[in-house]
């Protein structure tokens, strides 16, 4: 198992997910290699498709929630307006009860959308980690760095030279690690692979010029990686910025187009994706109500929808083009999914579904034989009776009689003695007796 892994991400949450997805990526690349097309770009696209297909049920639930939420938004706003400025406990409980009934009516959970995002986020972060460090998870790519890294480890000055390169900046801590300083062979070679994996074409040229005696191994590794990274005529191991600079220096028009296309497509596909997603209704005609958290959240989402495509383009300029390919592939797949989901939801009779959910909620309340007010009593602990009794003006003898009466009602009810309803009946009866005094 250790032979498959290089220096994978070891975060407590994302790490195990990345380990699992790494095996998936390794399997995909092995299949591509078996049929004669061991291509990182193609592996990234297939990998992204598989992951987003697995996430489709969660994505559908999230989008359906957004659709229903936009439908119930006017009713939710009306409830909030009804209790606006009321900070007393009874008003807050009543508002919460009405909001709970509203969510039940539409058949959605108040935390449903958040839960789906919480599940998806570690997967998407792990997916990024796997693609960013392919040799850490794909054995064939890792093996292509040998025998070069072994030779570099035994070459004087190789470590110092690698640390001077820009691609080594992200791994500076690994060069200072005790295992590296002590000369641990596996750790040193893994660090070298991490750095070499981020090499641009210029870095490979510099390495070859510096260590001419290793030119054979350098060329062997570089050619293998070029074969893996070649996608539509571009080396996706190079950054678009490097492609643009090289195109201007060597007057390579097609390379310039390729270098510009990656960040542009990353931004454009991201923008298309945000446009296809359900948009919340603007009930304030573009004005932001500072006292309305929902309106502020809506404005934040609009700003994010504008900034995300711009940020995608900026990041894609400096990162390897393979990361840009991942963002483009992910945005295209999400857009296709969104079109299918939107069509399915639009063909769904939302009003009929709301009616069914309302009926289910009524049946549930009837079955519980309770009401929102009773739930308020149920949330009160029966242990509070003693503290209430101490502070009550009623005499201790009368208080004991009232407590006994309340307990008798609790014990005689034809319901489970440990249920919330039983406790609620007991507390309710006690409070009513106290209030009569």
HUVENKA-V870622 format. One record per backbone hydrogen bond with DSSP energy under -0.5 kcal/mol. CO is the residue of the C=O (numbers start at 1). NH is the residue of the N-H. E is the energy in kcal/mol with one decimal. If there is no record, write none. Layout:
BEGIN
co=CO nh=NH e=E
co=CO nh=NH e=E
END
This chain:
BEGIN
co=1 nh=4 e=-1.4
co=1 nh=5 e=-0.8
co=11 nh=15 e=-0.8
co=11 nh=16 e=-0.5
co=13 nh=17 e=-0.8
co=14 nh=18 e=-2.9
co=15 nh=19 e=-2.4
co=16 nh=20 e=-1.9
co=17 nh=21 e=-2.7
co=18 nh=22 e=-2.4
co=19 nh=23 e=-1.3
co=20 nh=24 e=-1.3
co=21 nh=25 e=-2.7
co=22 nh=26 e=-2.6
co=23 nh=27 e=-2.1
co=24 nh=28 e=-2.4
co=25 nh=29 e=-2.5
co=26 nh=30 e=-2.1
co=27 nh=31 e=-2.0
co=28 nh=32 e=-2.3
co=29 nh=33 e=-2.5
co=30 nh=34 e=-2.1
co=31 nh=35 e=-1.5
co=32 nh=37 e=-3.0
co=33 nh=36 e=-1.1
co=37 nh=39 e=-2.1
co=39 nh=43 e=-2.2
co=40 nh=44 e=-2.5
co=41 nh=45 e=-1.9
co=42 nh=46 e=-2.4
co=43 nh=47 e=-2.8
co=44 nh=48 e=-2.6
co=45 nh=49 e=-2.3
co=46 nh=50 e=-2.5
co=47 nh=51 e=-2.3
co=48 nh=52 e=-2.4
co=49 nh=53 e=-2.0
co=50 nh=54 e=-1.9
co=51 nh=55 e=-1.6
co=53 nh=56 e=-0.8
co=55 nh=59 e=-2.6
co=56 nh=60 e=-2.9
co=57 nh=61 e=-2.0
co=58 nh=62 e=-2.3
co=59 nh=63 e=-2.5
co=60 nh=64 e=-2.6
co=61 nh=65 e=-2.3
co=62 nh=66 e=-2.0
co=63 nh=67 e=-2.2
co=64 nh=68 e=-2.6
co=65 nh=69 e=-2.7
co=66 nh=70 e=-2.1
co=67 nh=71 e=-1.4
co=68 nh=72 e=-2.2
co=69 nh=73 e=-0.9
co=72 nh=76 e=-2.5
co=73 nh=77 e=-2.5
co=74 nh=78 e=-1.9
co=75 nh=79 e=-1.9
co=76 nh=80 e=-2.1
co=77 nh=81 e=-2.4
co=78 nh=82 e=-2.0
co=79 nh=83 e=-1.5
co=81 nh=84 e=-1.1
co=83 nh=86 e=-1.9
co=85 nh=87 e=-0.8
co=88 nh=92 e=-2.2
co=89 nh=93 e=-2.6
co=90 nh=94 e=-2.4
co=91 nh=95 e=-2.6
co=92 nh=96 e=-2.3
co=93 nh=97 e=-2.2
co=94 nh=98 e=-2.3
co=95 nh=99 e=-2.5
co=96 nh=100 e=-2.3
co=97 nh=101 e=-2.2
co=98 nh=102 e=-2.1
co=99 nh=103 e=-2.5
co=100 nh=104 e=-2.2
co=101 nh=105 e=-2.2
co=102 nh=106 e=-1.7
co=103 nh=107 e=-0.6
co=103 nh=108 e=-2.1
co=104 nh=107 e=-0.6
co=109 nh=112 e=-0.7
co=111 nh=115 e=-2.4
co=112 nh=116 e=-1.9
co=113 nh=117 e=-1.9
co=114 nh=118 e=-2.5
co=115 nh=119 e=-1.9
co=116 nh=120 e=-2.0
co=117 nh=121 e=-2.7
co=118 nh=122 e=-0.8
co=119 nh=123 e=-0.7
co=120 nh=124 e=-2.4
co=121 nh=125 e=-2.6
co=122 nh=126 e=-2.3
co=123 nh=127 e=-2.3
co=124 nh=128 e=-1.8
co=125 nh=129 e=-2.1
co=126 nh=130 e=-2.4
co=127 nh=131 e=-2.0
co=128 nh=132 e=-2.3
co=129 nh=133 e=-1.7
co=131 nh=134 e=-0.7
co=133 nh=136 e=-1.2
co=134 nh=137 e=-1.8
co=134 nh=138 e=-2.7
co=136 nh=6 e=-1.0
co=137 nh=139 e=-0.7
co=138 nh=142 e=-2.1
co=139 nh=143 e=-2.7
co=140 nh=144 e=-1.0
co=142 nh=145 e=-1.7
co=143 nh=146 e=-1.7
co=145 nh=149 e=-2.2
co=147 nh=151 e=-2.1
co=148 nh=152 e=-2.7
co=149 nh=153 e=-2.1
co=150 nh=154 e=-1.1
co=152 nh=155 e=-1.3
co=154 nh=156 e=-0.5
co=155 nh=158 e=-1.6
co=157 nh=161 e=-2.1
co=158 nh=162 e=-2.4
co=159 nh=163 e=-1.8
co=160 nh=164 e=-0.6
co=161 nh=164 e=-1.2
co=162 nh=165 e=-1.3
co=165 nh=168 e=-1.5
co=166 nh=169 e=-1.6
co=168 nh=171 e=-1.6
co=169 nh=172 e=-1.2
co=171 nh=174 e=-0.7
co=171 nh=175 e=-1.2
co=172 nh=176 e=-0.9
co=174 nh=177 e=-0.7
co=177 nh=181 e=-2.4
co=178 nh=182 e=-2.5
co=179 nh=184 e=-2.8
co=180 nh=183 e=-1.0
co=184 nh=188 e=-2.9
co=185 nh=189 e=-2.4
co=186 nh=190 e=-2.3
co=187 nh=191 e=-2.2
co=188 nh=192 e=-2.3
co=189 nh=193 e=-2.3
co=190 nh=194 e=-2.2
co=191 nh=195 e=-2.0
co=192 nh=196 e=-3.0
co=193 nh=197 e=-2.4
co=194 nh=198 e=-0.5
co=195 nh=198 e=-1.4
co=196 nh=199 e=-1.6
co=200 nh=204 e=-1.8
co=201 nh=205 e=-1.8
co=202 nh=206 e=-2.3
co=203 nh=207 e=-2.5
co=204 nh=208 e=-2.2
co=205 nh=209 e=-2.1
co=206 nh=210 e=-2.2
co=207 nh=211 e=-2.3
co=211 nh=214 e=-1.7
co=212 nh=215 e=-1.6
co=214 nh=218 e=-2.7
co=215 nh=219 e=-2.8
co=216 nh=220 e=-2.1
co=217 nh=221 e=-2.4
co=218 nh=222 e=-2.8
co=219 nh=223 e=-2.6
co=220 nh=224 e=-1.8
co=221 nh=225 e=-2.4
co=222 nh=226 e=-2.3
co=223 nh=227 e=-2.0
co=224 nh=228 e=-2.0
co=225 nh=229 e=-2.8
co=226 nh=230 e=-1.4
co=228 nh=40 e=-3.1
co=228 nh=41 e=-0.6
co=229 nh=236 e=-2.3
co=231 nh=234 e=-1.8
co=234 nh=231 e=-2.9
co=234 nh=236 e=-0.9
co=235 nh=238 e=-2.1
co=236 nh=322 e=-2.4
co=238 nh=321 e=-2.6
co=239 nh=243 e=-2.2
co=240 nh=244 e=-2.6
co=241 nh=245 e=-2.4
co=242 nh=246 e=-2.7
co=243 nh=247 e=-2.6
co=244 nh=248 e=-2.1
co=245 nh=249 e=-2.1
co=246 nh=250 e=-2.7
co=247 nh=251 e=-0.9
co=247 nh=252 e=-1.7
co=251 nh=253 e=-0.9
co=252 nh=256 e=-1.7
co=253 nh=257 e=-2.1
co=254 nh=258 e=-2.3
co=255 nh=259 e=-2.6
co=256 nh=260 e=-2.1
co=257 nh=261 e=-2.4
co=258 nh=262 e=-1.6
co=259 nh=263 e=-0.7
co=260 nh=264 e=-1.7
co=261 nh=265 e=-3.1
co=262 nh=266 e=-2.2
co=263 nh=267 e=-2.1
co=264 nh=268 e=-2.9
co=265 nh=269 e=-2.7
co=266 nh=270 e=-1.3
co=267 nh=271 e=-2.2
co=268 nh=272 e=-2.4
co=269 nh=273 e=-2.1
co=270 nh=274 e=-2.0
co=271 nh=275 e=-1.8
co=272 nh=276 e=-1.6
co=273 nh=277 e=-1.0
co=281 nh=283 e=-1.0
co=282 nh=285 e=-0.7
co=284 nh=287 e=-1.7
co=287 nh=289 e=-0.6
co=288 nh=290 e=-0.7
co=289 nh=292 e=-1.8
co=291 nh=293 e=-0.7
co=292 nh=296 e=-2.0
co=293 nh=297 e=-2.5
co=294 nh=298 e=-2.3
co=295 nh=299 e=-2.2
co=296 nh=300 e=-2.1
co=297 nh=301 e=-2.2
co=298 nh=302 e=-1.9
co=299 nh=303 e=-2.1
co=300 nh=304 e=-2.4
co=301 nh=305 e=-2.4
co=302 nh=306 e=-1.1
co=303 nh=307 e=-2.4
co=304 nh=308 e=-2.9
co=305 nh=309 e=-0.5
co=306 nh=310 e=-0.9
co=307 nh=311 e=-3.0
co=308 nh=312 e=-2.5
co=309 nh=313 e=-1.9
co=310 nh=314 e=-2.0
co=311 nh=315 e=-2.7
co=312 nh=316 e=-2.3
co=313 nh=317 e=-1.1
co=314 nh=318 e=-0.8
co=315 nh=318 e=-0.7
co=315 nh=319 e=-2.0
co=316 nh=240 e=-0.8
co=317 nh=241 e=-2.4
co=319 nh=240 e=-0.7
co=320 nh=323 e=-1.7
co=320 nh=324 e=-1.0
co=321 nh=325 e=-2.4
co=322 nh=326 e=-1.8
co=323 nh=327 e=-2.2
co=324 nh=328 e=-2.6
co=325 nh=329 e=-3.0
co=326 nh=330 e=-2.8
co=327 nh=331 e=-2.4
co=328 nh=332 e=-2.5
co=329 nh=333 e=-2.5
co=330 nh=334 e=-2.5
co=331 nh=335 e=-2.1
co=332 nh=336 e=-2.3
co=333 nh=337 e=-2.6
co=334 nh=338 e=-2.6
co=335 nh=339 e=-2.3
co=336 nh=340 e=-2.1
co=337 nh=341 e=-3.0
co=338 nh=342 e=-3.1
co=339 nh=343 e=-2.1
co=340 nh=344 e=-2.3
co=341 nh=345 e=-3.0
co=342 nh=346 e=-2.7
co=343 nh=347 e=-1.5
co=345 nh=348 e=-1.0
co=348 nh=350 e=-1.5
co=349 nh=353 e=-2.0
co=350 nh=354 e=-2.6
co=351 nh=355 e=-2.2
co=352 nh=356 e=-2.1
co=353 nh=357 e=-2.5
co=354 nh=358 e=-2.4
co=355 nh=359 e=-2.1
co=356 nh=360 e=-2.3
co=357 nh=361 e=-2.2
co=358 nh=362 e=-2.2
co=359 nh=363 e=-2.3
co=360 nh=364 e=-2.3
co=361 nh=365 e=-2.4
co=362 nh=366 e=-2.4
co=363 nh=367 e=-2.4
co=364 nh=368 e=-1.8
co=365 nh=369 e=-0.8
co=365 nh=370 e=-1.4
co=366 nh=369 e=-0.6
co=371 nh=375 e=-2.1
co=372 nh=376 e=-1.3
co=373 nh=377 e=-1.3
co=374 nh=378 e=-2.5
co=375 nh=379 e=-1.8
co=377 nh=380 e=-1.3
co=381 nh=384 e=-1.6
co=382 nh=385 e=-1.4
co=383 nh=386 e=-0.8
co=383 nh=387 e=-0.6
co=384 nh=388 e=-2.4
co=385 nh=389 e=-2.7
co=386 nh=390 e=-1.9
co=387 nh=391 e=-1.2
co=388 nh=392 e=-0.6
co=389 nh=392 e=-0.8
co=395 nh=399 e=-2.7
co=396 nh=400 e=-2.5
co=397 nh=401 e=-1.9
co=398 nh=402 e=-2.3
co=399 nh=403 e=-2.6
co=400 nh=404 e=-2.5
co=401 nh=405 e=-2.2
co=402 nh=406 e=-2.3
co=403 nh=407 e=-2.5
co=404 nh=408 e=-2.1
co=405 nh=409 e=-2.0
co=406 nh=410 e=-2.1
co=407 nh=411 e=-2.5
co=408 nh=412 e=-2.5
co=409 nh=413 e=-1.3
co=413 nh=415 e=-1.7
co=416 nh=419 e=-1.4
co=419 nh=423 e=-1.8
co=420 nh=424 e=-2.7
co=421 nh=425 e=-2.5
co=422 nh=426 e=-1.9
co=423 nh=427 e=-2.6
co=424 nh=428 e=-3.0
co=425 nh=429 e=-2.4
co=426 nh=430 e=-2.1
co=427 nh=431 e=-2.6
co=428 nh=432 e=-2.3
co=429 nh=433 e=-2.0
co=430 nh=434 e=-2.2
co=431 nh=435 e=-2.6
co=432 nh=436 e=-1.0
co=433 nh=437 e=-0.5
co=434 nh=437 e=-1.3
END
